[in-house]
Amino acid sequence: MKKPKQQLTVAELIKTLKQVKDKSLLINCIVEDSNGNYANNWVTEVEEHSTGNSGYELEGEVSLITEQ
């Protein structure tokens, strides 16, 4: 079993994305299923869920919405 990687914060993601030279590139999320197969999911939306909102009372998050 693979060791889980550390989760990124918004600040860390922005820092990494700033290093990308070609800002016109699409964003792809590669998702591995339980059988080891990979699917390409393209980011189509970004949603912010602020701390204190319903369902996010303790911690907020940013969701990247994807589709194949």
N, CA, C and O atoms as a printed pandas DataFrame, in Angstrom:
     atom_number atom_name residue_name chain_id  residue_number  x_coord  y_coord  z_coord
0              1         N          MET        A               1    0.840   -1.180    0.000
1              2        CA          MET        A               1    0.000    0.000    0.000
2              3         C          MET        A               1    0.887    1.246    0.000
3              4         O          MET        A               1    1.893    1.301    0.707
4              5         N          LYS        A               2    0.507    2.232   -0.792
5              6        CA          LYS        A               2    1.267    3.467   -0.869
6              7         C          LYS        A               2    1.080    4.299    0.389
7              8         O          LYS        A               2    0.004    4.313    0.988
8              9         N          LYS        A               3    2.147    4.993    0.782
9             10        CA          LYS        A               3    2.075    5.912    1.903
10            11         C          LYS        A               3    1.320    7.162    1.451
11            12         O          LYS        A               3    1.647    7.725    0.406
12            13         N          PRO        A               4    0.323    7.606    2.209
13            14        CA          PRO        A               4   -0.414    8.812    1.811
14            15         C          PRO        A               4    0.515   10.024    1.795
15            16         O          PRO        A               4    1.384   10.176    2.653
16            17         N          LYS        A               5    0.311   10.868    0.812
17            18        CA          LYS        A               5    1.087   12.100    0.728
18            19         C          LYS        A               5    0.428   13.169    1.585
19            20         O          LYS        A               5   -0.766   13.111    1.877
20            21         N          GLN        A               6    1.237   14.144    1.978
21            22        CA          GLN        A               6    0.726   15.252    2.777
22            23         C          GLN        A               6   -0.257   16.063    1.947
23            24         O          GLN        A               6   -0.035   16.285    0.756
24            25         N          GLN        A               7   -1.332   16.501    2.567
25            26        CA          GLN        A               7   -2.326   17.321    1.893
26            27         C          GLN        A               7   -1.791   18.732    1.716
27            28         O          GLN        A               7   -1.068   19.241    2.572
28            29         N          LEU        A               8   -2.150   19.364    0.600
29            30        CA          LEU        A               8   -1.716   20.723    0.297
30            31         C          LEU        A               8   -2.680   21.747    0.861
31            32         O          LEU        A               8   -3.888   21.516    0.917
32            33         N          THR        A               9   -2.141   22.872    1.276
33            34        CA          THR        A               9   -2.977   24.018    1.619
34            35         C          THR        A               9   -3.144   24.870    0.366
35            36         O          THR        A               9   -2.432   24.676   -0.619
36            37         N          VAL        A              10   -4.072   25.800    0.402
37            38        CA          VAL        A              10   -4.268   26.718   -0.725
38            39         C          VAL        A              10   -2.966   27.476   -0.997
39            40         O          VAL        A              10   -2.568   27.625   -2.153
40            41         N          ALA        A              11   -2.313   27.948    0.042
41            42        CA          ALA        A              11   -1.065   28.704   -0.131
42            43         C          ALA        A              11    0.012   27.864   -0.813
43            44         O          ALA        A              11    0.722   28.359   -1.688
44            45         N          GLU        A              12    0.136   26.597   -0.419
45            46        CA          GLU        A              12    1.131   25.711   -1.032
46            47         C          GLU        A              12    0.803   25.435   -2.496
47            48         O          GLU        A              12    1.698   25.399   -3.340
48            49         N          LEU        A              13   -0.482   25.239   -2.795
49            50        CA          LEU        A              13   -0.894   25.001   -4.174
50            51         C          LEU        A              13   -0.605   26.220   -5.047
51            52         O          LEU        A              13   -0.091   26.084   -6.157
52            53         N          ILE        A              14   -0.935   27.408   -4.547
53            54        CA          ILE        A              14   -0.679   28.646   -5.301
54            55         C          ILE        A              14    0.824   28.803   -5.544
55            56         O          ILE        A              14    1.239   29.150   -6.650
56            57         N          LYS        A              15    1.631   28.551   -4.528
57            58        CA          LYS        A              15    3.093   28.654   -4.674
58            59         C          LYS        A              15    3.598   27.722   -5.779
59            60         O          LYS        A              15    4.438   28.109   -6.591
60            61         N          THR        A              16    3.081   26.497   -5.802
61            62        CA          THR        A              16    3.476   25.528   -6.822
62            63         C          THR        A              16    2.999   25.957   -8.208
63            64         O          THR        A              16    3.756   25.888   -9.176
64            65         N          LEU        A              17    1.746   26.400   -8.302
65            66        CA          LEU        A              17    1.196   26.812   -9.601
66            67         C          LEU        A              17    1.893   28.047  -10.157
67            68         O          LEU        A              17    1.976   28.200  -11.375
68            69         N          LYS        A              18    2.394   28.926   -9.308
69            70        CA          LYS        A              18    3.122   30.105   -9.769
70            71         C          LYS        A              18    4.395   29.721  -10.518
71            72         O          LYS        A              18    4.887   30.493  -11.340
72            73         N          GLN        A              19    4.929   28.533  -10.239
73            74        CA          GLN        A              19    6.148   28.071  -10.893
74            75         C          GLN        A              19    5.889   27.524  -12.300
75            76         O          GLN        A              19    6.834   27.316  -13.061
76            77         N          VAL        A              20    4.627   27.290  -12.653
77            78        CA          VAL        A              20    4.281   26.780  -13.984
78            79         C          VAL        A              20    4.491   27.907  -14.991
79            80         O          VAL        A              20    3.923   28.989  -14.846
80            81         N          LYS        A              21    5.308   27.649  -16.011
81            82        CA          LYS        A              21    5.630   28.694  -16.990
82            83         C          LYS        A              21    4.448   29.012  -17.900
83            84         O          LYS        A              21    4.132   30.182  -18.118
84            85         N          ASP        A              22    3.794   27.980  -18.433
85            86        CA          ASP        A              22    2.693   28.173  -19.381
86            87         C          ASP        A              22    1.370   28.200  -18.619
87            88         O          ASP        A              22    0.817   27.150  -18.291
88            89         N          LYS        A              23    0.870   29.389  -18.342
89            90        CA          LYS        A              23   -0.355   29.550  -17.548
90            91         C          LYS        A              23   -1.623   29.210  -18.328
91            92         O          LYS        A              23   -2.717   29.254  -17.766
92            93         N          SER        A              24   -1.496   28.873  -19.610
93            94        CA          SER        A              24   -2.672   28.498  -20.404
94            95         C          SER        A              24   -2.955   26.995  -20.348
95            96         O          SER        A              24   -3.937   26.534  -20.929
96            97         N          LEU        A              25   -2.113   26.231  -19.663
97            98        CA          LEU        A              25   -2.310   24.784  -19.573
98            99         C          LEU        A              25   -3.572   24.449  -18.782
99           100         O          LEU        A              25   -3.935   25.163  -17.847
100          101         N          LEU        A              26   -4.237   23.358  -19.163
101          102        CA          LEU        A              26   -5.397   22.861  -18.416
102          103         C          LEU        A              26   -4.916   22.131  -17.171
103          104         O          LEU        A              26   -3.777   21.667  -17.119
104          105         N          ILE        A              27   -5.784   22.030  -16.166
105          106        CA          ILE        A              27   -5.434   21.344  -14.924
106          107         C          ILE        A              27   -6.098   19.971  -14.920
107          108         O          ILE        A              27   -7.317   19.855  -15.044
108          109         N          ASN        A              28   -5.277   18.939  -14.776
109          110        CA          ASN        A              28   -5.719   17.555  -14.810
110          111         C          ASN        A              28   -5.482   16.923  -13.439
111          112         O          ASN        A              28   -4.391   17.041  -12.881
112          113         N          CYS        A              29   -6.494   16.259  -12.898
113          114        CA          CYS        A              29   -6.352   15.477  -11.666
114          115         C          CYS        A              29   -6.365   14.014  -12.054
115          116         O          CYS        A              29   -7.356   13.515  -12.588
116          117         N          ILE        A              30   -5.278   13.333  -11.791
117          118        CA          ILE        A              30   -5.185   11.911  -12.118
118          119         C          ILE        A              30   -5.631   11.132  -10.888
119          120         O          ILE        A              30   -5.036   11.253   -9.817
120          121         N          VAL        A              31   -6.679   10.335  -11.049
121          122        CA          VAL        A              31   -7.286    9.621   -9.928
122          123         C          VAL        A              31   -7.084    8.121  -10.125
123          124         O          VAL        A              31   -7.415    7.569  -11.175
124          125         N          GLU        A              32   -6.528    7.464   -9.086
125          126        CA          GLU        A              32   -6.322    6.026   -9.131
126          127         C          GLU        A              32   -7.469    5.329   -8.402
127          128         O          GLU        A              32   -7.807    5.692   -7.276
128          129         N          ASP        A              33   -8.065    4.326   -9.051
129          130        CA          ASP        A              33   -9.135    3.576   -8.385
130          131         C          ASP        A              33   -8.546    2.413   -7.597
131          132         O          ASP        A              33   -7.330    2.223   -7.591
132          133         N          SER        A              34   -9.392    1.639   -6.935
133          134        CA          SER        A              34   -8.933    0.549   -6.074
134          135         C          SER        A              34   -8.256   -0.582   -6.851
135          136         O          SER        A              34   -7.566   -1.409   -6.255
136          137         N          ASN        A              35   -8.445   -0.627   -8.172
137          138        CA          ASN        A              35   -7.816   -1.659   -9.003
138          139         C          ASN        A              35   -6.497   -1.199   -9.607
139          140         O          ASN        A              35   -5.875   -1.938  -10.370
140          141         N          GLY        A              36   -6.060    0.018   -9.272
141          142        CA          GLY        A              36   -4.812    0.533   -9.812
142          143         C          GLY        A              36   -4.947    1.174  -11.184
143          144         O          GLY        A              36   -3.946    1.507  -11.818
144          145         N          ASN        A              37   -6.186    1.348  -11.646
145          146        CA          ASN        A              37   -6.419    2.013  -12.929
146          147         C          ASN        A              37   -6.480    3.518  -12.714
147          148         O          ASN        A              37   -6.869    3.996  -11.649
148          149         N          TYR        A              38   -6.094    4.239  -13.731
149          150        CA          TYR        A              38   -6.057    5.696  -13.633
150          151         C          TYR        A              38   -7.088    6.329  -14.542
151          152         O          TYR        A              38   -7.311    5.864  -15.660
152          153         N          ALA        A              39   -7.721    7.394  -14.060
153          154        CA          ALA        A              39   -8.672    8.168  -14.855
154          155         C          ALA        A              39   -8.207    9.618  -14.859
155          156         O          ALA        A              39   -7.735   10.128  -13.842
156          157         N          ASN        A              40   -8.339   10.273  -15.995
157          158        CA          ASN        A              40   -8.021   11.691  -16.111
158          159         C          ASN        A              40   -9.280   12.490  -15.810
159          160         O          ASN        A              40  -10.305   12.324  -16.471
160          161         N          ASN        A              41   -9.196   13.342  -14.825
161          162        CA          ASN        A              41  -10.299   14.227  -14.465
162          163         C          ASN        A              41   -9.818   15.660  -14.612
163          164         O          ASN        A              41   -8.813   16.046  -14.016
164          165         N          TRP        A              42  -10.532   16.445  -15.401
165          166        CA          TRP        A              42  -10.154   17.821  -15.675
166          167         C          TRP        A              42  -10.882   18.762  -14.730
167          168         O          TRP        A              42  -12.093   18.643  -14.542
168          169         N          VAL        A              43  -10.150   19.696  -14.135
169          170        CA          VAL        A              43  -10.753   20.658  -13.209
170          171         C          VAL        A              43  -11.645   21.606  -14.002
171          172         O          VAL        A              43  -11.204   22.231  -14.967
172          173         N          THR        A              44  -12.905   21.703  -13.582
173          174        CA          THR        A              44  -13.867   22.563  -14.278
174          175         C          THR        A              44  -14.396   23.694  -13.400
175          176         O          THR        A              44  -14.920   24.685  -13.909
176          177         N          GLU        A              45  -14.259   23.548  -12.084
177          178        CA          GLU        A              45  -14.757   24.574  -11.153
178          179         C          GLU        A              45  -13.942   24.548   -9.875
179          180         O          GLU        A              45  -13.283   23.557   -9.558
180          181         N          VAL        A              46  -13.998   25.654   -9.146
181          182        CA          VAL        A              46  -13.401   25.739   -7.817
182          183         C          VAL        A              46  -14.481   26.264   -6.876
183          184         O          VAL        A              46  -15.130   27.269   -7.167
184          185         N          GLU        A              47  -14.671   25.584   -5.751
185          186        CA          GLU        A              47  -15.661   26.009   -4.760
186          187         C          GLU        A              47  -14.961   26.257   -3.432
187          188         O          GLU        A              47  -14.110   25.469   -3.019
188          189         N          GLU        A              48  -15.313   27.340   -2.766
189          190        CA          GLU        A              48  -14.782   27.636   -1.445
190          191         C          GLU        A              48  -15.868   27.407   -0.406
191          192         O          GLU        A              48  -16.997   27.875   -0.556
192          193         N          HIS        A              49  -15.515   26.683    0.645
193          194        CA          HIS        A              49  -16.418   26.423    1.761
194          195         C          HIS        A              49  -15.755   27.015    3.004
195          196         O          HIS        A              49  -14.837   26.416    3.563
196          197         N          SER        A              50  -16.212   28.174    3.431
197          198        CA          SER        A              50  -15.587   28.895    4.540
198          199         C          SER        A              50  -15.867   28.225    5.879
199          200         O          SER        A              50  -16.929   27.641    6.091
200          201         N          THR        A              51  -14.898   28.323    6.768
201          202        CA          THR        A              51  -15.068   27.824    8.132
202          203         C          THR        A              51  -16.280   28.497    8.764
203          204         O          THR        A              51  -16.449   29.713    8.673
204          205         N          GLY        A              52  -17.112   27.698    9.398
205          206        CA          GLY        A              52  -18.308   28.217   10.054
206          207         C          GLY        A              52  -19.573   27.994    9.251
207          208         O          GLY        A              52  -20.669   28.048    9.808
208          209         N          ASN        A              53  -19.449   27.744    7.958
209          210        CA          ASN        A              53  -20.632   27.450    7.148
210          211         C          ASN        A              53  -21.158   26.063    7.491
211          212         O          ASN        A              53  -20.435   25.238    8.049
212          213         N          SER        A              54  -22.407   25.812    7.161
213          214        CA          SER        A              54  -23.031   24.524    7.429
214          215         C          SER        A              54  -22.203   23.392    6.825
215          216         O          SER        A              54  -21.899   23.401    5.632
216          217         N          GLY        A              55  -21.843   22.420    7.659
217          218        CA          GLY        A              55  -21.025   21.296    7.222
218          219         C          GLY        A              55  -19.531   21.581    7.332
219          220         O          GLY        A              55  -18.717   20.667    7.198
220          221         N          TYR        A              56  -19.172   22.812    7.569
221          222        CA          TYR        A              56  -17.763   23.220    7.670
222          223         C          TYR        A              56  -17.561   24.063    8.930
223          224         O          TYR        A              56  -16.797   25.029    8.918
224          225         N          GLU        A              57  -18.241   23.701   10.003
225          226        CA          GLU        A              57  -18.217   24.485   11.235
226          227         C          GLU        A              57  -16.810   24.602   11.824
227          228         O          GLU        A              57  -16.447   25.645   12.367
228          229         N          LEU        A              58  -16.022   23.534   11.717
229          230        CA          LEU        A              58  -14.694   23.527   12.329
230          231         C          LEU        A              58  -13.573   23.897   11.363
231          232         O          LEU        A              58  -12.606   24.552   11.753
232          233         N          GLU        A              59  -13.697   23.485   10.124
233          234        CA          GLU        A              59  -12.668   23.757    9.124
234          235         C          GLU        A              59  -13.314   23.992    7.770
235          236         O          GLU        A              59  -14.231   23.270    7.381
236          237         N          GLY        A              60  -12.845   24.984    7.065
237          238        CA          GLY        A              60  -13.288   25.202    5.693
238          239         C          GLY        A              60  -12.413   24.410    4.737
239          240         O          GLY        A              60  -11.477   23.722    5.147
240          241         N          GLU        A              61  -12.734   24.519    3.460
241          242        CA          GLU        A              61  -11.919   23.859    2.441
242          243         C          GLU        A              61  -12.211   24.468    1.084
243          244         O          GLU        A              61  -13.222   25.143    0.887
244          245         N          VAL        A              62  -11.311   24.216    0.162
245          246        CA          VAL        A              62  -11.506   24.579   -1.233
246          247         C          VAL        A              62  -11.641   23.262   -1.992
247          248         O          VAL        A              62  -10.804   22.370   -1.851
248          249         N          SER        A              63  -12.697   23.141   -2.796
249          250        CA          SER        A              63  -12.921   21.922   -3.584
250          251         C          SER        A              63  -12.650   22.203   -5.058
251          252         O          SER        A              63  -13.135   23.185   -5.620
252          253         N          LEU        A              64  -11.863   21.319   -5.672
253          254        CA          LEU        A              64  -11.655   21.359   -7.109
254          255         C          LEU        A              64  -12.655   20.393   -7.728
255          256         O          LEU        A              64  -12.556   19.186   -7.505
256          257         N          ILE        A              65  -13.600   20.886   -8.491
257          258        CA          ILE        A              65  -14.618   20.050   -9.128
258          259         C          ILE        A              65  -14.073   19.591  -10.475
259          260         O          ILE        A              65  -13.579   20.392  -11.267
260          261         N          THR        A              66  -14.171   18.288  -10.717
261          262        CA          THR        A              66  -13.595   17.705  -11.930
262          263         C          THR        A              66  -14.622   16.917  -12.717
263          264         O          THR        A              66  -15.676   16.543  -12.202
264          265         N          GLU        A              67  -14.293   16.671  -13.977
265          266        CA          GLU        A              67  -15.055   15.732  -14.797
266          267         C          GLU        A              67  -14.127   15.104  -15.810
267          268         O          GLU        A              67  -13.095   15.673  -16.164
268          269         N          GLN        A              68  -14.506   13.914  -16.278
269          270        CA          GLN        A              68  -13.665   13.202  -17.253
270          271         C          GLN        A              68  -13.887   13.730  -18.642
271          272         O          GLN        A              68  -13.266   13.252  -19.591
